Amino acid sequence: GTVGTSWAELEVCGWAELAEMAASGHVLVESHTRSLHFKVATTGGPEPVFWHPETIPEHVDAANRTVLGGNAPVDGGRWQPVLTDLAASRHEIARHTGRPPRWLAWPYGFAGAGLDSLDTELGFRGTVSLKASRFTAADTSFQVGRVTLTAKTTLEQLASIFP
């Protein structure tokens, strides 16, 4: 949902750049949800909006349905707005890179067993945690690690992660 825009004081790559990186074979373009990277107030403090699908704003759900042509993916009950968002993310990535994403990196690191079981129905192979580690296509774990790189990541930081 933020492709080609500014987000958190960073310029996000556009679709042409992402497609080029994906075509290189060195970069995986995967899902991080389409528009659910924010928290909502709860009695326990701020929590990821996808844990509380009833709080997802109608305009967010409507925008995701528009991307999908109004079609809703699998019947997810209370989780339907989250599943619609994930389906829209998969659709957009596949449309622009030629390949649907296989991995989902939940904002803030994880979602929980209920949502993880539903995201597999949409075609995700697994989820990517916040644990800094490498993984390959041969890995069999459902949850693998990732290395987060931003415009602020230095070569020294990268070298310290993977010496």
Secondary structure, DSSP 8 states (H G I E B T S, - for coil): --TTSEETTEE---HHHHHHHHHHTS----BS-SS---EE--TTS-EEGGGSGGGS-HHHHHHHHHHTTT---S--GGGHHHHHHHHHHHHHHHHHHSS---EE--GGG---HHHHHHHHHTT--EEE-SS-----TT---SEE------TT--HHHHHHH--
